[in-house]
Amino acid sequence: MNTEVYQDFARRYQSRYGQSLLDEEWGVIAAYTYDAASILLQAIEQVAVVDGAGNLVIGRQALAGAVRDTSGYQGVTGVISFDGKGDRPP
């Protein structure tokens, strides 16, 4: 993973945490984790509602559908889209 977006992510990570991702094998794991969390948070923002009692409600099926509907998301690991099963095609 040697894209400009990944390089920027690695620089920001090192600036914040003092560790380099560029020379570490786990840097790739950090990038995929960042993308997964970002997509999940984006999906939560799309489907979460506040009920009459002021509780935040996130429907399981709605959340799963919002993640599966992700298409063309520009992540650190590249452009991300999911198929109907929630898999990321190669």
C-alpha positions as CSV (number, residue, x, y, z in Angstrom):
1,M,0.0,0.0,0.0
2,N,2.0,2.9,-1.2
3,T,-0.6,5.5,-2.2
4,E,-0.4,9.2,-1.5
5,V,-3.5,8.8,0.8
6,Y,-1.7,6.1,2.8
7,Q,1.5,8.1,3.0
8,D,-0.5,11.0,4.4
9,F,-2.3,8.7,6.9
10,A,1.1,7.3,8.0
11,R,2.5,10.9,8.5
12,R,-0.5,12.0,10.5
13,Y,-0.3,8.8,12.6
14,Q,3.4,9.3,13.3
15,S,2.8,12.9,14.2
16,R,0.1,12.0,16.7
17,Y,1.5,8.7,18.2
18,G,5.2,9.0,17.6
19,Q,5.4,5.7,15.7
20,S,6.1,5.1,12.1
21,L,3.7,2.9,10.0
22,L,5.8,3.0,6.9
23,D,8.4,0.5,8.2
24,E,6.0,-1.6,10.3
25,E,4.0,-4.6,9.1
26,W,1.2,-3.7,11.4
27,G,0.9,-0.3,9.7
28,V,-1.3,-2.0,7.0
29,I,-3.5,-3.4,9.8
30,A,-3.9,0.1,11.2
31,A,-4.9,1.4,7.8
32,Y,-7.6,-1.2,7.3
33,T,-8.8,-0.7,10.9
34,Y,-9.1,3.1,10.3
35,D,-11.1,2.5,7.1
36,A,-13.4,0.0,8.8
37,A,-14.1,2.3,11.7
38,S,-14.6,5.3,9.3
39,I,-17.1,3.4,7.2
40,L,-18.9,2.1,10.3
41,L,-19.2,5.6,11.8
42,Q,-20.4,7.0,8.5
43,A,-23.1,4.3,8.4
44,I,-24.1,5.0,12.0
45,E,-24.5,8.7,11.1
46,Q,-26.8,7.7,8.2
47,V,-29.2,5.4,10.2
48,A,-29.1,6.5,13.8
49,V,-32.3,8.2,15.2
50,V,-33.2,9.6,18.5
51,D,-36.4,8.2,19.9
52,G,-39.1,10.0,22.0
53,A,-37.2,9.3,25.2
54,G,-34.0,10.8,23.9
55,N,-32.2,7.5,23.3
56,L,-30.0,7.0,20.3
57,V,-31.4,4.0,18.4
58,I,-29.4,2.2,15.7
59,G,-31.3,-0.6,13.9
60,R,-29.1,-3.6,13.2
61,Q,-30.5,-4.3,9.8
62,A,-30.4,-0.6,8.8
63,L,-26.8,-0.4,9.9
64,A,-25.8,-3.5,8.0
65,G,-27.6,-2.2,4.9
66,A,-25.8,1.2,5.2
67,V,-22.5,-0.5,5.3
68,R,-23.3,-2.8,2.4
69,D,-24.5,0.3,0.4
70,T,-21.0,1.9,0.8
71,S,-19.7,2.6,-2.7
72,G,-16.8,4.6,-3.9
73,Y,-15.6,5.5,-0.4
74,Q,-12.0,6.9,-0.7
75,G,-10.3,5.2,2.2
76,V,-6.6,5.0,3.2
77,T,-6.5,1.5,1.7
78,G,-8.0,2.6,-1.6
79,V,-11.5,3.1,-3.0
80,I,-13.9,0.9,-1.0
81,S,-17.2,-0.5,-2.2
82,F,-19.2,-3.5,-0.9
83,D,-21.4,-6.1,-2.6
84,G,-24.8,-7.2,-1.4
85,K,-23.3,-9.7,1.0
86,G,-21.1,-7.0,2.6
87,D,-17.9,-8.3,1.0
88,R,-15.3,-5.9,-0.5
89,P,-14.7,-7.1,-4.1
90,P,-11.0,-7.2,-5.2
